[in-house]
Amino acid sequence: MKLCSIASGSSGNCIFVGSDNTNLLVDVGISAKRIENGLNSIDIKPDTIQGILITHEHSDHVSGLGVMARRYHIPIYATYETVMAIRQIKSLGEISEELFNYVEPDKSFLINDITVEPFSTSHDASNPVCYTMEVEGGKVGIATDLGKYDDYIISKLKSSDLLMVEANHDTNMLLVGKYPYYLKQRILGDRGHLSNDSSADLISKLIDKKKQHIILAHLSKENNYEELAYETVICQLMKLGFHSSDLNLNVAHRDVPTGLVTI
């Protein structure tokens, strides 16, 4: 399997995941032009995308959905509640009903040779999910936009050869920053976002092999930066007994594609 983060952060998210036979997108929260440019940068033609997996309806995950769906007639996969919320977003324009495919948490389905499993997350959206994707010999696990994790989340992400995990904010930066109190509370709450420290805690429970690919994702533009997220997570993992030479840790860029990873 292969993965490229085309954009990742509070200003827009889009991830390419593919196999030898299948090309998928997870979320399309940036413009269609940026998505097309990102795909072209890894030699993937936009008209070969066979499915768009939507985690939830917030604009940084769906703002490019209408154009991509109409331009390329791509099937869309999301929970029923997420689809109903998407239909209320006037800026997306008309999206054909026949493109929507309803998914349910914990019920796997196939898109060509990729087995996709949605799983529930704790976030302030309409029945949000994240996804694992698996073909023989490789598993990708993606977990962003979750205010907390538990044994259920861990069980879904276990045995992933490539993990993409949220490291949204540095708690101190958030607390002293310019956000209003209610927004700080939302981000810090159980239906908000994982901090760098929480991300490290989750990752520590998921590492089960050397050189496992780990990508930190969905960094806040105002309350985090790549070097801080990386240093916080790797230092915390080393304190827990992991060796830096055994860790394959990277950070997804906010505005430009992150290099293609193949497992």
C-alpha positions in Angstrom: 0.0 0.0 0.0 1.0 3.6 -0.4 0.0 6.9 1.2 0.6 10.5 0.5 -0.7 13.4 2.7 -1.7 16.0 0.1 -2.6 18.5 2.9 -3.0 18.1 6.6 -4.0 20.6 9.3 -6.7 22.9 10.6 -6.9 24.7 7.3 -7.6 21.6 5.1 -7.0 17.8 4.9 -6.7 15.4 2.0 -4.9 12.0 2.0 -4.2 9.7 -0.9 -4.2 5.9 -0.1 -3.7 3.3 -2.8 -2.8 -0.2 -3.7 -1.5 -1.7 -6.9 -5.1 -1.7 -8.2 -7.0 0.9 -6.3 -6.7 4.7 -5.7 -8.6 6.4 -2.8 -8.9 9.7 -1.1 -9.6 10.2 2.5 -11.2 13.6 2.9 -11.2 16.5 0.4 -10.9 19.6 2.5 -9.0 21.7 0.1 -9.7 23.0 -3.4 -10.0 20.5 -6.3 -7.1 22.2 -8.0 -4.8 21.6 -5.1 -6.0 18.0 -4.9 -5.3 17.5 -8.6 -1.9 19.1 -8.3 -1.1 16.9 -5.3 -2.1 13.8 -7.1 -0.2 14.7 -10.2 2.9 15.3 -8.0 2.9 11.5 -7.2 2.0 10.5 -10.8 -1.7 9.7 -9.9 -4.3 10.8 -12.4 -7.3 12.4 -10.7 -9.7 10.4 -13.0 -8.3 7.1 -11.5 -9.6 7.9 -8.0 -12.2 5.2 -7.2 -13.6 6.4 -3.9 -13.6 9.3 -1.5 -13.8 8.3 2.2 -15.2 11.1 4.3 -14.5 11.2 8.1 -16.9 14.0 8.9 -18.6 17.1 7.6 -16.4 19.9 8.8 -15.2 22.2 6.1 -11.5 21.4 6.4 -12.5 17.8 5.4 -15.2 18.4 2.7 -14.7 21.8 1.0 -13.5 20.2 -2.3 -16.1 17.4 -2.3 -18.6 19.0 -4.6 -16.2 19.9 -7.4 -14.3 16.6 -7.2 -17.5 14.5 -7.2 -19.0 16.4 -10.1 -15.8 16.6 -12.2 -14.8 12.9 -11.8 -18.0 11.2 -10.7 -16.3 9.6 -7.8 -18.2 7.4 -5.3 -18.4 8.9 -1.8 -18.4 6.9 1.4 -19.6 8.3 4.7 -22.0 7.6 7.5 -25.6 8.4 6.9 -25.5 11.3 9.5 -22.4 12.7 7.8 -24.1 12.6 4.4 -27.2 14.4 5.8 -24.9 17.1 7.3 -23.0 17.5 4.0 -26.3 18.0 2.1 -26.9 21.1 4.3 -23.6 22.7 3.2 -24.8 25.0 0.4 -21.3 26.0 -0.7 -20.7 22.4 -1.9 -23.4 22.7 -4.6 -25.5 19.8 -5.9 -24.0 16.3 -5.5 -25.7 13.4 -7.2 -27.5 11.1 -4.7 -26.2 8.1 -6.6 -22.6 8.9 -5.6 -23.2 8.5 -1.9 -22.5 5.1 -0.2 -23.5 4.8 3.4 -21.0 3.2 5.8 -21.4 2.1 9.4 -18.8 2.0 12.1 -17.2 -1.5 12.6 -18.7 -2.8 9.3 -15.9 -3.5 6.8 -16.4 -3.2 3.1 -14.4 -3.7 -0.1 -13.3 -1.1 -2.7 -11.7 -3.3 -5.3 -8.8 -5.0 -3.4 -8.8 -2.7 -0.3 -10.7 -3.7 2.8 -11.9 -0.6 4.5 -13.1 -0.5 8.1 -14.7 2.7 9.5 -14.5 3.1 13.2 -16.2 5.7 15.5 -14.3 8.7 16.9 -15.1 11.2 19.6 -15.5 14.5 17.8 -18.1 17.2 17.6 -19.6 16.1 14.3 -22.4 13.9 13.0 -21.4 10.3 13.6 -17.8 10.8 12.6 -15.5 8.0 11.7 -11.9 7.3 10.8 -10.7 4.4 8.7 -8.3 1.5 8.4 -7.4 0.2 5.0 -5.9 -3.1 4.3 -4.6 -5.3 1.5 -2.7 -8.6 1.9 0.6 -7.7 3.5 -0.2 -4.1 4.5 -2.5 -2.1 6.8 -2.9 1.7 7.0 -4.6 3.3 10.1 -5.7 6.9 10.1 -6.9 8.6 13.3 -7.4 12.4 13.3 -10.1 14.7 14.8 -10.6 12.8 18.0 -10.7 14.4 21.4 -9.8 11.2 23.2 -8.8 7.6 22.6 -9.6 4.4 24.4 -9.2 0.7 24.1 -11.6 0.6 21.2 -9.5 3.0 19.1 -6.4 1.1 20.0 -7.9 -2.1 18.9 -8.8 -0.7 15.5 -5.4 0.8 14.8 -3.4 -2.1 16.1 -1.1 -3.9 13.7 -1.0 -1.0 11.3 2.1 -0.9 9.2 1.6 2.8 8.6 -0.1 5.0 11.2 -1.3 8.6 10.6 -2.2 10.0 14.0 -3.4 13.5 15.0 -1.0 15.8 16.9 -3.2 18.9 16.7 -1.9 21.3 19.4 0.7 22.0 22.0 -1.4 22.5 25.2 0.6 25.4 26.5 0.5 27.3 23.2 -3.3 26.8 23.1 -3.8 28.0 26.6 -1.9 31.2 26.2 -2.9 31.8 22.7 -5.5 34.2 21.2 -8.4 31.7 20.9 -11.5 32.6 22.9 -12.2 30.5 26.0 -15.0 28.5 24.5 -12.9 27.4 21.6 -10.0 26.4 23.8 -12.4 24.3 25.9 -13.8 22.7 22.7 -10.3 21.7 21.4 -9.2 20.4 24.8 -12.5 18.5 25.4 -13.3 14.9 24.8 -14.9 15.8 21.4 -12.1 18.1 20.3 -8.5 17.2 19.2 -5.5 15.3 20.5 -2.6 17.3 21.8 1.0 16.4 21.0 1.3 14.7 24.4 -1.9 12.6 23.9 -0.7 11.7 20.4 2.5 10.3 21.9 0.6 8.4 24.5 -1.6 6.8 21.8 1.3 6.0 19.5 3.2 4.4 22.3 0.4 1.9 22.7 0.4 1.1 18.9 4.1 0.5 18.2 4.6 -3.2 17.7 7.4 -3.4 15.1 10.7 -1.7 14.3 10.7 1.1 11.7 6.9 1.2 11.7 5.8 4.2 9.6 4.2 6.9 11.8 3.0 10.3 10.5 1.8 13.1 12.8 -1.1 14.9 11.2 -3.7 17.6 11.5 -1.4 20.2 13.2 -3.0 23.5 14.2 -1.7 26.5 12.4 -2.0 28.7 15.5 -1.2 26.3 18.3 1.5 24.0 17.0 4.3 23.7 14.5 6.1 20.7 12.9 9.3 20.8 14.9 7.5 21.1 18.2 5.1 18.2 17.4 8.0 16.0 16.3 10.2 16.7 19.3 7.4 16.4 21.8 6.3 13.0 20.5 9.7 11.5 19.9 11.1 12.6 23.3 8.1 11.2 25.1 8.5 7.9 23.2 12.1 7.7 24.2 11.3 8.4 27.8 9.0 5.3 27.6 11.9 3.2 26.4 11.6 3.4 22.6 14.9 4.0 20.7 15.0 6.8 18.2 16.8 4.5 15.7 13.8 2.2 15.8 11.2 4.9 15.1 10.2 6.1 11.6 8.4 9.3 12.6 7.5 12.1 10.2 5.1 15.1 10.2 2.6 15.8 7.5 2.9 19.2 6.0 0.0 21.7 6.1 0.0 23.2 2.7 2.2 20.9 0.4 2.2 17.2 -0.2 4.3 15.0 2.1 6.4 12.4 0.3 4.8 9.2 -0.8 5.2 6.3 1.7 5.1 2.7 0.5 4.6 -0.3 2.7 
